[in-house]
Amino acid sequence: MTKIAILGSGGREHALAWKLGLDMGEENIFVIPGNGGTPNNHPLDPMDFKALKSFCESKGINWLVVGPEDPLAQGICDTFAGSAVKVFGPSKAAAQLEASKIYSKRFMKKYGVATARCLYSSEAGDPQDFIRSLNGQVVVKYDGLAAGKGVTVCESEPEALEAISDLKTKYGKDVPFLLEERLRGREMSVIGITDGKTIRLLLPSQDHKQAYEGDKGPNTGGMGAYCPVPWYTPAMAKAVQNHVIEPTMKGIREEGFGYRGVIYFGIMMTEEGPKVLEYNVRFGDPETEVILPALKSSLAELIEGALSGNLDSVHPQFYPETFLDVVLASGGYPGSYQKGYEITGVEGLTAGTLLFHAGTRQEKGKLLTNGGRVLNVVVRGKNLEEAIRKVYPETDKIHFQDKYLRRDIGRREGNL
């Protein structure tokens, strides 16, 4: 039987452990370092590749499924090259699609992927002129990884200039950054699994990034998600295929990337059609917490197809219902917050409700908060309206001090 190690400690990793446990048996799943809800935890540093390799080889691990972006950006896939342990994730070269916003944008331009107009900080041209030409309607992006928090969406020229100033204060006066035309429309995520030649898409989903209801406040790692997206029509899917998926895959093939893993397309559906906001090179969080429950067929089969280069023979099947996830967060997140509060009520959830742990830990028989995003409560409904109706009574059963959640997940304009 295949033994699988999952690298990471969030809700995404718990969802991966749950789904792969259904496919392969929970006893064959190891989570590094894991959290208060994941099985078979091992407290290793996800960035200590030498120790990870030694552990995986000693345990007879066959696959290492990488959850977070940092190990991929630092070349974990390359470190394990030639090992009996196969890493499900892209090479360091391919991981630049997420690790560098500027690299990613240049890739999109080279291969004709639909995206917004932009200016790089290293390009000739005055950033202020670019900002003024768009009436301050720009997005300022730090070039590197910032855990989903290196992006400022601006409404005015002063706000954009302040965002650039903030980046220079935080990262130094020569900080690389990207200025991008602010797109208007409806945002969604499309996540696929690829062997570098073929891609198999999972169901489209929508994340809710802002901290507060009505999409207000600072960006977070994500306060909730649902799938599928009811307004996403077959015509939209065809446009995404033609203008986003196919040119991206052409680029991946032509660049010769070693890419056996996940590619995430953050897409804005504008009046002119779909445009890519960003790539990620791993499963999104909290999207994973809904797209994996919606996958009726085996995730392990998709991973096997990607790792063996035979993904063209794998055809995923999906449930017809809607899946919705509400994140329970620590008060103060994404700013400062307290840890160590006892969590109660999880045993009272209705049968069929899924609970994916994120920022939790076990101590002396108690479940305690241990992060900004604490728990993911996931329900299944015959449609989005029913899922929304079902989820909040479930979230109300769980208690911890300073618990915070958004009560409008799934209620964006145009959904209901």
Buried (B, 14 or more C-beta within 10 A) or exposed (E): EBBBBBBBBBBBBBBBBBBBBBBBEEEBBBBBBBBBBBBBBEEBEBEEBEEBBEBBEEBEBBBBBBBBBBBBBBBBBBBBEEEEBBBBBBBBBBBBBBBBBBBBBBBBEEBEBBBBEBBBBEEEEEBEEBBEEBEBBBBBBBBBBBEBBBBBBBEEBEBBBBBBEBBEEEBEEEBBBBBBBBBEBBBBBBBBBBBBBBBBBBBBBBBBBBBEBEBEBEBBBBBBBBBBBBBBEEEBBEBBBEBBBBBBBBBBBEBEBBBBBBBBBBBBBBEEBBBBBBBBBBBBBBBBBBBBBBBEBBBBBBBBBBBEEEBEEBEBEBBEBBBBBBBBBBBEBBEEBEBEBEBEEBEEBEEEBBBBBBBBBBEEEEBBBBBBBBBBBBBBBEEBBBBBEBBBEBBEBBEBEBBBBBEBBBBBEEBE
